[in-house]
Amino acid sequence: MSTPTPYRFYAAEISYFSGKVRPMFRYKGIPFEEILPTPQVYREVIIPRTGLAFIPVVITPDDQALQDTSAILDELERRFPEPPVYPPTPVQRVVAYLLEVYADEFGVLPAMHYRWSFPESEAKARQDFAAANGDPDAARAFADRMKGMLPLLGVCDASIPGIEAHLRELLDILSRHFDAHDYLLGSRMSLADLALLGPLYAHLYLDAVPGRLLRTTAPQVCAWIERMNHPTPKGGGFVADDALPPTLRPLLELVGRDAVPMLLDNLRAFDAWAATSPADLAEPPRGVGFHETSLRGARFQRYTSPYTLWMVQRPRDAYAALPAPARGTVDRALAGTGLEALLAVQPRHRLGKRHFKLVVES
Ligand SMILES: N[C@@H](CCC(=O)N[C@@H](CS)C(=O)NCC(=O)O)C(=O)O
């Protein structure tokens, strides 16, 4: 019997977004090989195939390049539908997409803060980068660039107390939840677990200072991280009858309180930028200026990311695709969490992707 051609997964252990995709291959039993992103790999594969210098990238056995973890997971779910990790029922499905937005867009604040604001974490991360990259000079330049992102992301003196309080609360909420459930939506991993694993594993579990915090204060979260990375093939299911576990409600409220206002500020700032009809509106760059936002009463600036709109479109699309009675059920499940605001907002533009780049579709 011939061995199937594996999917090639260009990724690194300490990469946030690689951590989001890896369990998908393992859980679904998809044959894959993981390839380190050395400078040669960037030069010969990642940049020529995607035009970007992001990881992870997947090259399929039929030689298609997939870039962006949301697009990668969508395509793997389409090609390997069983067992599903995208919940088929309305409430759980929309919640999974909403938590994906939270993990991808807000999770970077604690993840980057705990990696780069503490000398012990920074030293270890720089050593880990050099080990994964194999080229100390290239690794140093990459680390410098990543550390330089902190002020753009809004990690600064004003926001740090809120970021740290948010993480402590998140760990408490997840610890209570994982006392009762193996995964966020029951006993099967979902898109929401995958997305949350990015910050929690690749940064907060592997980095020195938060790694200690997790191991000493949140052993149940550590056990979930290990479970995610070593999934039992095909085990378990989502909670019956499209219910949300009661222990998930505090997580939805935490996201609604801390992350949603920041996401909405970004969407408003993107609309305001677009209204000035800039020359690069058709293909917006990665950042389009700065806006003011707040976390737990502290006000600070962040860069305005068009990509945030693309991410927020995902739960909105999942919600809009539902028949009216199912939308009503979702509304009732989310009422009072603060998350409903992300479904209610009416962005002026819609973003799509062409050749891996964001484009304004309308
Ligand atoms: N939205 C992208 C983000 C990918 C991403 O930011 N990857 C990081 C590593 S975890 C990276 O390559 N960053 C390079 C950079 O920011 O220039 C995805 O979901 O794939």
The ligand as an ORCA input file, in Angstrom:
! r2SCAN-3c Opt
* xyz 0 1
  N      -4.279     36.008     10.862
  C      -3.134     35.199     10.589
  C      -2.028     35.607     11.546
  C      -0.744     34.828     11.351
  C       0.359     35.408     12.221
  O       0.265     36.546     12.725
  N       1.405     34.621     12.391
  C       2.556     35.087     13.124
  C       3.230     33.942     13.839
  S       2.133     33.221     15.055
  C       3.552     35.665     12.149
  O       3.984     34.981     11.251
  N       3.849     36.928     12.313
  C       4.737     37.639     11.449
  C       4.417     39.091     11.462
  O       3.584     39.521     12.266
  O       4.993     39.799     10.638
  C      -3.532     33.747     10.739
  O      -4.576     33.466     11.335
  O      -2.861     32.885     10.176
*
